Amino acid sequence: MTGVRPVRKGVSPEPDGAGSDDAIDRELIARWLAGDQRAATTLVERHATALSRFAAAMGGMTGSDVDELVQDTFVRAFNSLESFRGESSLRTWLFTIERRLMLDRRRAERRRPEKMPVAEGDAASEYTALDGIVADEMQERVRVAVDQLTALQREVFTLRVTEGLSYKEIADIVGSTEGAARVHYHHAMRAVKEYLGVPHA
Amino acid sequence: MRECQDETVKDMLPEFATGRLDAADAARVTAHVEACPTCAAELAVVRAAHAAFTAPAVDIARIVAALPTPPSKVIELKPLIQRRSRRFTSWRIAATIATIAVSGVSLVALQSILRDNKPPAVKRVVLKPSDAAEASGLTVGGSLNDLSEKEMQTLLDKLDELDAVPSAEPQPTVSGMRAAAGVQ
C-alpha cells in the first residue's frame, strides 16, 4: 500500500502564495502517509509557531500549557490525517482542532471546583505580563485591549491580524459564517481602536 | 477623520501585514495607505497587534516523537490482531493438531501442510513424540509463540481450510484416543 494521494490543484480559494502552501502541505501529508517520518517533522515545523501564538493570545495558559496543547493538537491531527480530505487547508484544520481542545480544557477547569477558573479579564495572561516588560507600549496596550474583547471577538481578531486568515477560514475554525466573522472582526477592531484612542472612521 | 472610500483595500490590511498578498495587491494597499489616514491608522493597529502576540517556544522534537507512526506501517497487522488473540490462536493450533493426530491423520500429511508454505514456519513448529501416557501422542512445542505474525497467519489459513472440509475422519472418542496412543 502506498497511501499516496494525488495532490489536488486549483481548489484553494486563497491567494497564490497561500495556495502553494496548501499544495506543499498536501504533498507532505501524502509523503507521511506513505511512511516518510521526516515529512511529519516538516509539517510540525511549518505550523507549530502559528498554533502556539494563537493559544498564547487566547490567554490563561503558561508556556508549558501551550507546549502541551500544541503537541496534543498535532497528535490528534496525525491520528486522523488519513481521513483529512483537504477540503479546508491543513492550517485551518489544525486551528479548528486546537480551538476545540482549548474549549474542552476550559470546560474541564470549570468543572473542577477546587481550582478557581482563570477570570477572562485576568487572562491578560502570564504572557502579557512577561512580554510586556520588553515589548513596546503600543503592543502592550493592544494586548490589554484584546483581552477585554469577548472570547469570540478575540479569536476572530487574533486569527485575522496575527495569521492573516480570511473570514471564510476563520468562520470554518470558529464554527460560524463568513458574514458573522466579518462583523466580529469589525466590532473587535472598533473596540481596540477606542481603547487605544485611535479615531475610527 | 474622513471615512475611507475603499473598503476592499481596508479589508486587505491584515493580509498585507502578514505578507499574504501578491505583489499587485500589496502595491495597491501601499499606495492607498499613503493617501488614506484612516487606513494608515488601522494598519498601525494591525501591525502592533501582529507584533504583540508572540509565540511561546514549543519543543518540535518532543512533538514529533509523540506522533503516531504512519498508518501504512501498521495496516498489515490489523486483520490478524482484530481476528483473534495470540493466545487463542496458539491453543487453537495446538488443539487442531492434537485432533488431527488422534483422528488418524498421518503426521506426514500435517508436515506437508506446513511444508507447502513458509519453510521458517516448519522449522519453528516443534512436533515431537511424547511418552505414551499422553493421549494425543503429540505435544506442540512452545515455539508457536515465537512464530511471526505472517507465519501464524499462514498456519491459520491452512487450518481454516481444514475446518471448511467436512471431516471424513471419525470423531475422536475415548476409545479412539486410547487406540491412537497405544493404550489398552
Interface residues (C-beta under 8 A of the other chain):
Chain A: M1 T2 G3 E14 P15 D16 G17 A18 W32 L33 A34 G35 D36 Q37 A40 T41 V44 E45 A48 T49 A50 L51 S52 R53 A55 A56 A57 G63 V66 D67 V70 Q71 F74 V75 F78 N79 E82 Y127 D131 A135 M138 Q139 E140 V142 R143 V146 F157 T158 R160 V161 T162 E163 G164 S166 M189 V192 K193 L196 V198 P199 A201
Chain B: M1 R2 E3 C4 P14 E15 A17 T18 G19 R20 L21 D22 D25 T38 A41 E42 A44 V45 V46 A48 A49 H50 A51 A52 F53 T54 A55 P56 A57 V58 D59 I60 R62 I63 V64 A66 L67 P68 T69 P70 P71 S72 K73 I75
